Amino acid sequence: MRQLLEYDVRGVNIKLYKDLKVYPPSTATLLIAEYLENLEDRYILDLGTGSGFLAILASKLGARKVIATDISPRALERARENARLNRVENVEFRLGDLYDPVKGESFDLIICNPPMTPSKTPVPRYTWGGIDGRAILDRVIKGAPKYLNKNGRLMISVISLAGISESARLMESVGLIPKVLDYCTHPFGKRLMKLIDYLKNLPNADYVFDGVGRPCWRLVVFEAVKI
Ligand SMILES: C[S@@+](CC[C@H](N)C(=O)[O-])C[C@H]1O[C@@H](n2cnc3c(N)ncnc32)[C@H](O)[C@@H]1O
């Protein structure tokens, strides 16, 4: 019997097959999920879908159609299974690097929770954001205007270890109008604790200490509109 993970978000119940090699919904995923609104009849792109959680939720919240992409065949296989498990039929899964599988198309909403952990050497692929955490993040933001309809929105999570204000500035520089939908702080896990000396010397990386002295990264969910 396969193990299931179960979530209740925005009044929707979602079940996922557990797979240790596929990114499970995290703080960032769930914070994005809370702000998925106005999806009725919308054409949506979920970039780097992982387990398929946000794509499945978008479908259940009324999207007309969702395209979900990932570079990992294993993630896509699991996401397809998860869509079937949740009886969702209007999500199309496509394998490939970021916008490659949707060339020539444009969307009302792009959702993305990019891999952003800064590290010199690869941490698990689904969280590695290159040496400064921005390898995928920058490409998602720079590419978004080309793949958004007029008044289309990019909803994206950004962690302070990769640079929050740099991300807002980049959105503005490509013609998007960003606003912060929500934010939270989260204590470093074991993997980040091992990286702390490296993070100290990264110009964009920023973290705070909580009341008991634990280092914490901050997470912001942006909505950036194409006007
Ligand atoms: C942080 S996980 C987020 C997964 C899911 N969206 C969520 O929030 O639960 C990032 C996902 O992006 C995928 N990914 C990494 N690099 C990618 C790329 N160049 N193109 C498409 N997907 C990529 C990873 O395989 C992983 O599933």
The ligand as an SDF file (V2000), in Angstrom:
LIG
                    3D

 27 29  0  0  0  0  0  0  0  0999 V2000
   11.1070   23.9830   -5.0280 C   0  0  0  0  0  0  0  0  0  0  0  0
   10.4020   22.7470   -6.0490 S   0  0  0  0  0  0  0  0  0  0  0  0
    8.6970   23.3120   -6.1590 C   0  0  0  0  0  0  0  0  0  0  0  0
    7.7050   22.2420   -6.5270 C   0  0  0  0  0  0  0  0  0  0  0  0
    6.2480   22.6680   -6.4580 C   0  0  0  0  0  0  0  0  0  0  0  0
    5.9780   23.7820   -7.3370 N   0  0  0  0  0  0  0  0  0  0  0  0
    5.8730   23.0410   -5.0490 C   0  0  0  0  0  0  0  0  0  0  0  0
    5.8550   24.2340   -4.7220 O   0  0  0  0  0  0  0  0  0  0  0  0
    5.5940   22.1250   -4.2430 O   0  0  0  0  0  0  0  0  0  0  0  0
   11.0650   23.2110   -7.6290 C   0  0  0  0  0  0  0  0  0  0  0  0
   10.7010   22.3080   -8.7830 C   0  0  0  0  0  0  0  0  0  0  0  0
   11.2760   22.8680   -9.9700 O   0  0  0  0  0  0  0  0  0  0  0  0
   11.8220   21.8380  -10.7730 C   0  0  0  0  0  0  0  0  0  0  0  0
   12.8800   22.4230  -11.6050 N   0  0  0  0  0  0  0  0  0  0  0  0
   14.1660   22.6880  -11.2650 C   0  0  0  0  0  0  0  0  0  0  0  0
   14.8150   23.2350  -12.3080 N   0  0  0  0  0  0  0  0  0  0  0  0
   13.9050   23.3310  -13.3190 C   0  0  0  0  0  0  0  0  0  0  0  0
   13.9860   23.8120  -14.6690 C   0  0  0  0  0  0  0  0  0  0  0  0
   15.1090   24.3130  -15.1650 N   0  0  0  0  0  0  0  0  0  0  0  0
   12.8600   23.7360  -15.4430 N   0  0  0  0  0  0  0  0  0  0  0  0
   11.7050   23.2090  -14.9270 C   0  0  0  0  0  0  0  0  0  0  0  0
   11.5810   22.7300  -13.6690 N   0  0  0  0  0  0  0  0  0  0  0  0
   12.6660   22.8060  -12.8660 C   0  0  0  0  0  0  0  0  0  0  0  0
   12.2990   20.8020   -9.7870 C   0  0  0  0  0  0  0  0  0  0  0  0
   12.4140   19.5140  -10.3890 O   0  0  0  0  0  0  0  0  0  0  0  0
   11.2260   20.8860   -8.7020 C   0  0  0  0  0  0  0  0  0  0  0  0
   10.1910   19.9650   -8.9240 O   0  0  0  0  0  0  0  0  0  0  0  0
  1  2  1  0
  2  3  1  0
  2 10  1  0
  3  4  1  0
  4  5  1  0
  5  6  1  0
  5  7  1  0
  7  8  2  0
  7  9  1  0
 10 11  1  0
 11 12  1  0
 11 26  1  0
 12 13  1  0
 13 14  1  0
 13 24  1  0
 14 15  1  0
 14 23  1  0
 15 16  2  0
 16 17  1  0
 17 18  1  0
 17 23  2  0
 18 19  1  0
 18 20  2  0
 20 21  1  0
 21 22  2  0
 22 23  1  0
 24 25  1  0
 24 26  1  0
 26 27  1  0
M  CHG  2   2   1   9  -1
M  END
$$$$
